[in-house]
Amino acid sequence: MHAIGCHDPERWLEHGDKGLCFKAQARQPGKPHARLNVHPQTHISMTETTHIVLVGAGHAHLHVAANAGQLIDAGAGVTLLSPGNFWYSGMASGMLGGEYSDDDDRLDPAALITQAGGRFIADRVIAIDREQRLLHLAKGDPLPFDLLSLNLGSRVDAPSISGIEDAKGVWPAKPIDNLYQLRELLESALGDSAPLPRLAVIGGGPTGAELAANLLALSERYGRKFDISLISASKRLLEHAPRSASAWLAKRLRRRGLRIEMAASAVTYRQGMLTLDDGMQLPADHIVMATGLVAPLLISELDLEHHPHHGLAVTSALHTPYDDRIFAVGDCAWLKDSPYPKLGVFGVRQAPILLHNLVAHLKNTPFEAFQPQRRYLSILNLGDGRGMALWGRLWWAGRLAMRTKRRLDHDFMQQYRP
């Protein structure tokens, strides 16, 4: 959402490996990316055609799919496996707020991979057999692989709220098509003369604040006002941003009609009413969950080192420490020595390194190392034509920030359009 399409203004990456098995060469400014001056840990005896399977159509896999010809030229067959379209997090809030259509915010990964010479399977992995190198699918027959790359994204870390498990009208911020379904439902209500549904957003981080701002924007487009509450266990919005940025954003959102309850947690949900831990009750016909992201459940079933929240452990070469046939990138990967936030900008930066290292595995040549940047540009879409840009401890807000975000998001999507 807020940071997915907002790339670090610095045009270089700092590379280096602090992992278990490699020592990286330092890179001098202006020179190519650093390369690990060793060959892959385990040289696999490949079949005549090595089968590479990309599981998940995330940011990094879009780049690999678009450039699959490099892998095919190196002797591989390439399959991209995903249950459906790629929805772009960078434009998701704007899509919820009515700024973008659903077509603006999604891509067809099947067209991308087939145009590059690979194949697409619309399915979902339910289990991975590493010994037999088989992917067990929800609908189709088991799929063999020689090299596997996981770009599975993440899921919302929903808090425990009594009564919410079986409730209707609960909308996790991911998968992103949830937000489009919510928008369609709300637009139908806005076009009707009946009383408007009451909304609550749980989570006061960048995603929660941005979604709340764009729910306001959606009703503002129709000249009506939703009753919207934002609830957060943190003491202030954007807890990790400068305090001045948090104060400015809270003041602006309150002025637009948002009710903000900080240092509060929802404990029960019954008959359209949220009860907070201090006894306060807030009406909510629909609840948007924006309470942070954690790794997909599939990661915990691989019998490889992982963290239940951070994801599958990988080296700086982006493969697992104990099985270099399995790569992982984006939100589902855990770079133990240099952990990074679950933001799409890191998947975007990993993409060319993943492609290089898959080719390197085929050719038995040195890997490149990924080192996440220390600072990155994040821009929130506030839904009123303004954005809030965050760069380390610096921040600024206004229409220029939003124009910058629109350009970055547009450029990212256009490179993968047919």
Disulfide bonds with the S-S distance in Angstrom:
none
